[in-house]
């Protein structure tokens, strides 16, 4: 897809990967609608975009039907179409499953699964008006390789990956494509909140700007999925073909984590 001149909505645009996606999209000539729960954070992102474009800021909680209706109304009035929807907003939870409360489980499912599905449904008329158009769903490597201490979060990203594949098959002939992106651990506020747990796992943390550039380049190439590197793509294949191999490796890492 040629991005220059296109209209895109980015959710979770106030920080992290969402902010980086908005900045990179602006550099590539797109006009953005920035959506998130914190108006001040969205204003911070807006200040980093190309000021020659008429970008839009829409504070909203995507788990609320009335807020999603506001998004649809604003975009209909401003653009009358939507070329790209980026479902990026999400929450990261981690820790032993026995310590997860009902409220925490409800929040992670509502934000990471129900909200992007519902928002996509609500915006289908605008996406169809712009066809060919695109939905970009920001998942996680944990949506392919589930990890201990991230059981609920992994489950939500598996769900988003499944939604992406089904949506692609349902709407491809009607002019809507779908790209699923699966970043690995990225330096964001969500990861910072789990600093001790993340540090114990010793992952490599990617820069959000690098992740955003990779995702938009894949979109321009028309790729159906985006994975961070050759090693990760190999692990995904091993997970699907030889799950016992990944099971053993991850359980050994978990044992070391418990011992530490």
Buried (B, 14 or more C-beta within 10 A) or exposed (E): BEBEEBBBBBBBBBBBBBBBBBBBBBBBEBBBBBBBBEEEBBEBBBEEBBEEBEBBBBBBBBBEEEBBEBBBEBBBEBBEBBBBBBBBBBBBBBBEEEEBEEEBBEBBBBBBBBBBBBBBEBBBEBBBBBBEBBBBBBBBBBBBBBBBBBBBBBBBBBBBBBBBBEBBEEBEEEBBBBBBBBBBBBBBEBBEBBEEBBEBBEBEBBEBBBBBBBBBBBBEEEBEBBBBEEEBBEBBEBBEEEEEEBEEEBEEBBEEBEEE
